[in-house]
Amino acid sequence: MKKIGLISDTHGFLDDAVFKHFDGCDEIWHAGDFGPGVADQLAAFKPLKGVYGNIDDKTIRSAFPEHLRFHCENVDVWMTHIGGYPGRYAPEVKREIYTKPPMLFISGHSHILKVLFDKKINCLHINPGSAGNSGWHRVKTLIRFCVSEEKIHTLEAIEIGNR
């Protein structure tokens, strides 16, 4: 079993609450728009996987891919920053998500926390919202969940305060 801390859209700001809420996690996954300094802080704390977002500079883009597809505890995971959501997938992911759907699709960008199941492709979609201070969202959010034996479970949506 792996316990995952999922975060996105930090835009160069990392709230101290992230470390408290992700302390028991095995890995941190960042769904893009790190901003300066965030990747280094997270990687020094826990093993880090991530994708670059539309605001990320060449340093982040050289360290992280645009799309990351991998397996965690036999769960096929696809993470990208601008991915859309069930019924409204982004054009650059639409074809592949319908022909080779993952079990878990993670995106960021919208600053809207969403957990939706796409019945058409039997896939869980998660967007952790935004944990940063930039953007139009009012509350900073994170998600914590577990992956084990081909299952995603014990999902928690966490509010870490007003931006």
N, C-alpha and C positions, 0 to 999 in steps of 0.2 A: 504494500500500500504506500502511496505517496500523497502527501498533503501539499497542496499547491496554493500559493498566494498569487492572485491575478490582479494586475494593475494596468492602467493605461492613462495616456494624456496628462502626464505630470508636468510637461512644459517647463522643465528646469527647476521645479519645486518639489521637494520631498518632505512631507509632513512627518514629524517624529512618531506619530501614531502608526505609521506603516510598519515600523520596526517592532512595535508592541504586538500588532495584530498578526504579523508574519513570523514572529519568533518561533513558533512551533512548526512552521512549514519546512518541507524538505527542499523545495525549489520555489523561485519567483519567476513568473512569466509576465512580460511587459508587452502589451499590444500596441506599442508605437507612440510617437510624439514624446520621447524621453525628455528632450531639451538638455542643455549643458549640465554635466556633472552627475546626473541621476544614475546612469548605467554603472558608473564606477562605485557609487555608494551602495547600490543594490548588490552588485557582484562581490563586494567586500563582505557583505552580510550573509548571503546565501547563494547557491548556484543559480545562475540567471540564464533564461532563454528569452529571446525577444525578436521583434521585427521593427524596422524603422518606420517612422510616420512622415507625413507630409511636411512637418516643420523641422525635421531632423537634418543636421548638417552632414558634411562629408565624413566626419569622424565616426558618427553613429552609423551612417550608411555603409562604411567600410567594415564595421564590426558586426552588423546585423543585416539579415536579408529582408527583402520586401515581403516574401512569403516564406513561412517555415512550416514544413510538414514533417511530423515525427510520430513515433509511438511512445506512449507512456503506459506501462502496465497493460499492454496489448490493446490500448485504445488509440485509434488513428486520430491524430490531432492536426488541424490546420489552423495556423494563426496568421493573420494579415491585418494591417491597420485599417484600410478602407475596404470592407468586405460586404457591407450592407447587412441584411437580415432576412429571415424567411419571407418569401414573397416579393422581396425587393433587394436581391443580391446585386452587388456592383457588377458592371459589365465584364470586368477583367477576371472575375471568379465564377461567373454564372455558368459557363459551359462545363468547366471541370467539376464544380460542386454537384451538378446534376449527373455527370457521367461517372465520376469517381468520388462519391460523397464520403467525407470523414465521419467518424462517430461524434466528434466534437469540433465545432467551428467557432473560433474566437476572433473577434474584431474589436477595434476601438473607434476613434474618430468622432463619433456623434456626441460624446460626453453624456450619453443617456444609458444608464444601467438597464440592461435587458437580459433576461434569461427566457428563451423561447425554444420550444421543440418543433422542428420541422417534420411533420408526419410524412410528407411526400418522399423525403430521402432518409428518414429515420436518423436524424442528426440533431444534437443539442447545440444551440447557438448561445454563446455568452458574450456580452459586452459589459465590462466592469464599470463603465461610466468614466468619470474623470477624477483623478486624485490630486490634480494640480489646482493652482489659483487662477489660471488663465482660461477664459471662455465664458460661456453664458450660463453654465450650470450654477446652481446655488449651494449644493451640498457635495462635498468630496466623498467618493465611494471607492470601495475595494470589493473583491470577492475572494472567498476562501472555499476550497472544496477538496475532496479526496478522489483518487483514482485507484481502483484495485480490481483485479480479476475481471477486466473488461467492463467495469462499471464506473460511472461518475456519480458520486454520492456525497452526502453531508455538506451540501452547498449552503454557504452563508453570505448574504449581502450585508456589507458593513458600511455604515455612515461614519466618517471620521471628522465631521465638523463642517461648518459653513466655510465657503471660500472667501 
